[in-house]
Amino acid sequence: MLRNRISAIVTEKALALANDSSMQSVIDAYADGTDVSALRQVCAKVSPALAEDLDSVTSRLGMSKRLFVESAIIDALAQAKRILQEELGSQDSETDGEAAA
């Protein structure tokens, strides 16, 4: 999508403000009060092309892979829980209210 200069600048600044306030608070909510030694590592073998894409995108965005992957996991879990709730309703109490560990 082509944007004019002012649209691009305003969008960049608005997203930076939104991410500074909301994204970090979402990630902090999962780690709030958690001892660093209690954090758990999540690993997955991925194709070399996917790993290179991750390196390239996170480098271009100037963000850590950890923040990128955590954000993606948080969004994916929220979406999966929403779909489960919509499709299964109250049948699926196993994922209701669980936080990522």
N, C-alpha and C positions, 0 to 999 in steps of 0.2 A: 504494500500500500504506500503510495506517495503522500507525503505530508508536506505542508508548507513549513517554513522555518519556525514560525511562532507556535504552530501546533505541535511540532516535534519537541521544542524546548519545554512547553507547558506540560506535555505528556510525560517527558522525562522527569521533570521536577515533581509532578503529582505522584508518579509511581515511586520515586525516591522517598517522598514523605510517607506514603502509604506503607511502603516496605519497612522503613525505619521504625514506625510505630506498631504496625500490626504483625508483620512477619516475625520479628524477633520476639514479640510477646507470645505468639503461638508456640514457637520453638521452646521458649523459656517455660511455658506452662507445662510442657512434658518433662522438663528437667528440674522444675522448681523443687528445691529442697533435696534434690538427689545428690548424694555424695558422688563425686567424680569417679571414685573406684567402683561404684555400683552401676555405672553406665555399661551397657552391653554392646558388643560389636555385632553388626549385621553384615555379612559378606555374601557375595554371589559371584559365581564365575560368569563372565559375559564375553561376548565375541570381541576380538580385537577391534573391529570397526566401531562397535558400541563404546568401548573404552576410549578410543581415540576421539569419538564425538563428544563424550563427556569431558575429556581433557580440553578439547578445543572450545566447547561452549562455555565451560566454567572459567577458562582463561580469558576468553573474550568478554565475559560478564564481570570479570574481576572478583569472583566469589569462590569460596572453597567448595571442593567436591562434597564435603560433609554437609554444608548448608544446603546445597542443591539437592542432594539425595534425601536428607531429612525432610526438606520441604515437599519433595515429590512423594515420599512415603506418607507424610501427614495428609496431603491432599488425596492420595489414592485410598487410604484407610477411611477417610471421611466419606468419599464417594462410594466405596464398597459398602459401608455401614448404611448409608442412605438407600442404596439400591436394595440391600437385604431387607431393610425395614419396609420399603415400598412393596417389595415382592412377597415377603413372608409375613409382614406385619408382626404381631405379637408372638408368632411361632418361634422367632429367633431371639430368645433372651440371652443367648450366649455372647453376642457381640454388643449388646446394649450397654452403653456407659463404660466400656473398657477403654482404658488409655493405653497408648503404645508403651511397652516396657523396654 
